[in-house]
Amino acid sequence: MNMGKRTVSVLLVLISTLTMIFTAFTAMPVEAKAATPITIVIDPGHGGVGERNLGAQYNGFSEKELTLQLATALKAELEKYDNVTVLLTRTTDTILSLDSRAEYAKNVGADFVYSIHFNASAEHEFYGSEVWTSTFGNYYQRGKDFGEIVSAEWNKLGLYQKGVKTRIGNKGQDYYGIIRGCVSRGVPCVILEHAYLDHDYDVALLRTSGFINKLAVCDATAIAKYYNLKSTATGADYTGFTYEHSKKPYGRLYQDETGPETCNISVLAQDEASGNILVEMTTHDSQSPVIYFSYSYDGGKTYSVLQMWDRTKDTQSFNIKVPSGTANPVIVCRSYNNYEKMSESSPVQVTGSFNY
């Protein structure tokens, strides 16, 4: 009888122990947020005099100046929230190595680094906002989660959203030095590319009154939502904000190096009297979302500016207006994924003289 009780007792203890272990394991959050108070490091990208480390220089804008302006405004916005210490890697027009920025973040005990940037492209075709994060494990997950939150805030300002992306260098590490340096020191980091300085769509927004301050509010709101912060000063309260966690990868997430697998077009209708041609386009990319398209009516000699593609659909129709006097136009279309990789359709000949 005593042996039976002892056996039952041992079994109960074992079951209880296993239950606690299992409960502790299953209750562990997907991403454990930093306990308040938190330390945020804002890194104004670039900085320097002469020709060194200026960043993008277009349309009267200097990236090194905009990043510092935005970082300073973001610091002021974040400091309105409770239990937050906000530090900048630079406060003047100073050249800093990427490694020294990451080392600074580690030394001050940063919970997260937000590297502030503006964009430009060699083609001067692209526009919109994007977030770059680490390709590795929890660092990817935290960057992806934050990236989705801040993208939603930017979208409210009319900025086109290109998404959250990763890029790997030749040695299998994160390509971008600030991310690589922070991750090697155990600090999550994202690069926030707010807008393009060389494209009219974004430049028009940047030139609106108070736009940099609006970006600062967006960034601060996203950080507050991510960390469930509240502000006694303003009454803002994001302690109840929730979001769906992204999946943590167990290997490297390589960048997409190829264009969409499918890019086909057909002509649905034409009206020579008005110069309009209705085109249906089907495009799909299994690795990355398709976000832009462009079209040509002269067989690919010239193309339209990049148009926004409805990324919820594979097939859409749109109108092409050819210039008066165009005879027998040849329609060609291109589709681009959010890594800016392009695919081109086969040409479609349209018979007719478009005189109007």
C-alpha positions in Angstrom: 0.0 0.0 0.0 2.8 2.4 0.9 4.7 1.5 -2.2 1.6 2.2 -4.3 1.1 5.6 -2.7 4.8 6.4 -3.2 4.5 5.4 -6.9 1.4 7.5 -7.3 3.1 10.4 -5.6 6.2 10.2 -7.8 3.9 10.1 -10.9 2.0 13.1 -9.7 5.2 15.1 -9.1 6.5 14.0 -12.6 3.2 15.0 -14.3 3.1 18.3 -12.4 6.7 19.1 -13.4 6.1 18.2 -17.1 2.9 20.3 -17.0 4.9 23.3 -15.7 7.6 22.8 -18.3 5.1 22.4 -21.2 3.1 25.4 -20.0 6.2 27.6 -19.7 7.3 26.5 -23.2 3.9 27.1 -24.8 3.3 30.4 -23.0 6.6 31.9 -24.2 5.8 34.7 -26.6 7.0 34.6 -30.1 9.0 37.8 -29.5 9.9 38.9 -26.0 9.9 42.7 -26.0 12.4 44.7 -24.0 11.2 45.5 -20.5 10.5 49.2 -19.9 12.3 51.5 -19.5 13.7 51.0 -23.0 16.6 52.6 -24.8 16.2 53.6 -28.4 19.1 54.6 -30.6 18.3 56.6 -33.7 21.0 56.6 -36.4 20.9 59.5 -38.8 22.5 58.0 -42.0 25.5 59.4 -43.7 27.0 62.7 -42.5 30.2 64.5 -43.6 31.7 67.3 -45.6 33.2 67.6 -49.0 32.3 64.6 -51.2 32.4 62.0 -48.5 29.3 60.1 -47.1 26.7 62.7 -48.3 24.1 60.1 -49.3 21.6 60.9 -52.1 21.8 64.5 -53.5 18.8 65.3 -55.8 16.3 68.0 -56.4 17.8 70.4 -53.8 17.7 67.7 -51.1 20.7 66.3 -49.2 20.2 63.0 -47.6 22.8 63.6 -44.8 20.8 66.8 -43.8 17.4 65.2 -44.1 18.4 62.2 -42.0 19.6 64.4 -39.2 16.6 66.7 -39.4 14.2 63.7 -39.2 16.2 62.0 -36.5 16.1 65.1 -34.3 12.4 65.5 -34.8 11.9 61.8 -34.1 13.8 62.0 -30.8 11.6 64.9 -29.7 8.5 62.9 -30.6 9.6 59.7 -28.8 10.6 61.6 -25.7 6.9 62.5 -25.2 6.4 58.8 -24.2 6.9 57.4 -20.8 10.0 55.3 -19.8 12.0 55.8 -23.0 15.6 57.0 -23.4 16.3 58.2 -26.9 19.9 58.7 -28.1 21.4 59.7 -31.5 24.5 58.3 -33.0 25.3 61.7 -34.3 24.0 65.2 -33.6 26.2 67.1 -36.1 27.4 66.8 -39.7 30.0 64.2 -38.8 31.5 61.2 -40.5 31.0 58.1 -38.5 31.8 54.5 -39.5 29.0 52.0 -39.5 30.9 49.9 -37.0 31.3 52.8 -34.6 27.6 53.5 -34.8 26.8 49.8 -33.9 29.4 49.9 -31.1 27.8 53.0 -29.7 24.4 51.3 -29.7 25.8 48.3 -27.8 27.7 50.5 -25.3 24.5 52.4 -24.3 22.4 49.3 -24.0 20.2 49.9 -27.0 17.1 47.8 -27.3 16.7 48.7 -30.9 18.5 50.8 -33.6 16.6 52.7 -36.2 18.8 53.9 -39.0 17.2 56.8 -40.8 17.7 57.1 -44.6 16.3 58.5 -47.8 16.5 56.8 -51.1 17.6 57.1 -54.8 18.0 54.7 -57.7 20.4 54.6 -60.6 17.5 54.4 -63.0 15.6 57.3 -61.2 12.4 55.2 -61.8 11.4 54.0 -58.4 9.5 55.6 -55.6 8.1 54.7 -52.2 9.2 53.6 -48.7 10.9 50.4 -47.7 12.4 48.7 -44.6 15.5 46.6 -44.6 16.0 44.1 -41.7 18.4 41.3 -40.8 18.0 37.9 -42.5 18.6 36.0 -39.3 16.2 34.5 -36.8 14.9 36.8 -34.1 16.5 39.8 -35.6 14.6 39.2 -38.8 11.4 38.6 -36.9 11.7 41.8 -34.8 12.6 43.9 -37.8 9.8 42.4 -39.9 7.2 43.0 -37.2 8.3 46.6 -36.7 8.5 47.1 -40.5 4.9 46.2 -41.0 3.8 48.6 -38.3 5.8 51.6 -39.6 4.8 50.8 -43.2 1.1 51.2 -42.2 1.9 54.6 -40.7 3.8 55.8 -43.7 1.0 54.7 -46.0 -1.3 57.2 -44.2 0.9 60.0 -45.6 0.4 58.8 -49.2 3.8 57.1 -49.5 3.8 54.0 -51.7 4.9 50.9 -49.7 7.5 48.6 -51.0 7.6 46.3 -48.0 10.1 44.8 -45.6 13.2 43.1 -47.2 16.4 41.4 -46.5 19.7 41.3 -48.4 22.7 39.0 -48.0 26.3 39.9 -49.0 28.9 37.6 -50.6 30.0 36.1 -47.3 26.5 35.0 -46.3 26.1 37.9 -43.8 23.7 40.8 -43.8 24.6 43.0 -46.6 24.1 46.4 -44.9 26.9 47.3 -42.5 24.8 49.0 -39.8 22.5 45.9 -39.6 25.4 43.5 -39.7 27.3 45.5 -37.1 24.3 45.7 -34.7 23.4 42.0 -35.1 26.9 40.9 -34.4 26.6 42.9 -31.1 23.2 41.5 -30.2 21.2 44.6 -31.1 18.2 44.5 -33.4 18.4 47.1 -36.2 16.4 48.2 -39.3 17.1 50.7 -42.0 14.2 53.0 -42.7 14.2 54.2 -46.3 11.5 56.9 -46.1 11.2 58.2 -49.7 13.1 58.7 -52.9 14.9 62.1 -53.5 15.1 61.5 -57.2 11.5 60.8 -58.2 8.7 63.4 -58.6 6.1 61.3 -56.8 8.0 61.3 -53.5 9.6 64.7 -54.0 6.2 66.3 -54.2 5.3 64.9 -50.8 8.7 65.9 -49.3 8.1 69.5 -50.4 4.7 69.8 -48.6 4.7 71.8 -45.5 5.8 70.0 -42.4 6.3 66.6 -44.1 9.5 65.7 -42.2 7.7 66.3 -38.9 4.9 64.1 -40.1 7.4 61.4 -40.9 8.8 61.8 -37.4 5.3 61.3 -35.9 4.8 58.2 -38.0 8.1 56.7 -36.9 7.5 57.5 -33.3 4.0 56.1 -33.4 5.2 52.9 -34.9 7.9 52.5 -32.2 5.3 53.3 -29.5 2.9 50.7 -31.0 5.7 48.1 -31.2 6.7 48.6 -27.6 3.2 49.2 -26.3 4.1 52.6 -24.9 1.9 55.4 -23.6 2.4 59.1 -23.1 1.3 60.9 -20.0 2.1 64.2 -21.7 -0.1 63.7 -24.8 -2.6 61.0 -23.7 -1.5 58.6 -26.4 -1.8 55.0 -25.2 -0.7 52.0 -27.2 -0.5 49.5 -24.3 -3.3 47.6 -25.9 -1.9 47.5 -29.4 -1.6 44.0 -30.9 -0.3 42.7 -34.1 0.4 39.4 -35.8 4.0 38.2 -35.4 5.9 37.2 -38.4 7.5 33.8 -38.6 11.1 33.5 -37.4 13.3 32.0 -40.2 15.6 29.1 -39.4 17.9 29.8 -42.3 19.0 32.8 -44.4 16.3 34.6 -46.3 18.0 35.5 -49.6 17.0 38.4 -51.7 15.0 37.9 -54.8 17.3 38.1 -57.8 14.8 37.3 -60.6 11.8 39.1 -62.1 8.2 37.8 -62.0 7.8 34.4 -63.6 4.7 35.5 -65.6 4.2 38.7 -67.6 1.6 38.4 -70.3 -0.6 40.9 -72.0 -3.6 41.0 -74.4 -5.4 43.8 -76.1 -9.1 43.8 -75.1 -10.3 46.8 -77.1 -9.1 49.9 -79.1 -10.7 53.2 -80.1 -8.8 55.0 -82.8 -10.9 58.1 -82.5 -9.8 58.7 -78.9 -6.4 57.0 -79.0 -7.3 54.6 -76.3 -6.1 51.0 -76.1 -7.5 48.7 -73.3 -4.9 46.2 -72.2 -5.2 43.2 -69.9 -2.0 42.1 -68.1 -1.3 39.0 -66.0 1.8 38.9 -63.9 2.9 36.8 -61.0 6.0 36.4 -58.8 6.0 33.5 -56.3 8.9 34.9 -54.3 8.1 38.6 -54.0 5.1 40.9 -54.5 4.7 42.6 -57.9 4.4 46.3 -57.1 5.0 48.3 -60.3 4.2 48.1 -64.0 5.0 50.2 -67.1 3.9 50.1 -70.7 5.2 51.0 -74.1 3.2 51.7 -77.3 6.3 51.9 -79.6 7.6 48.3 -79.2 9.8 49.0 -76.1 11.7 52.1 -77.3 10.1 54.2 -74.6 8.1 53.4 -71.5 5.7 55.1 -69.2 6.6 56.1 -65.7 6.2 53.2 -63.3 2.5 52.7 -62.3 1.3 51.2 -59.0 0.2 47.6 -59.4 -2.6 46.2 -57.2 -0.6 43.5 -55.5 -3.7 41.6 -54.4 -4.4 40.6 -58.0 -2.5 38.8 -60.7 -4.6 40.1 -63.6 -5.6 43.7 -64.2 -6.7 45.9 -67.1 -5.6 49.4 -67.8 -5.9 52.0 -70.6 -3.0 53.2 -72.8 -3.5 56.4 -74.6 -1.2 56.6 -77.7 -0.3 60.0 -79.3 -2.4 61.2 -82.2 -0.8 60.2 -85.5 0.4 56.8 -84.2 0.0 54.0 -86.7 0.0 50.3 -85.8 1.3 50.7 -82.3 3.2 47.8 -80.7 2.3 47.3 -77.0 4.9 45.9 -74.6 4.6 45.9 -70.8 6.9 45.3 -67.9 6.2 44.2 -64.3 8.5 44.7 -61.3 8.7 43.0 -57.9 9.6 44.9 -54.7 13.2 44.0 -55.3 13.0 46.0 -58.5 13.5 43.0 -60.7 11.7 43.2 -64.0 10.0 40.9 -66.5 8.8 42.0 -69.9 5.9 40.8 -72.0 5.9 39.7 -75.6 5.0 42.5 -77.9 1.4 42.7 -79.2 0.8 44.5 -82.6 -2.3 46.7 -82.8 -3.5 47.4 -86.3 -4.9 50.9 -87.0 -4.2 54.6 -87.4 -4.9 56.6 -84.2 -5.7 60.1 -85.5 -7.8 62.3 -83.3 
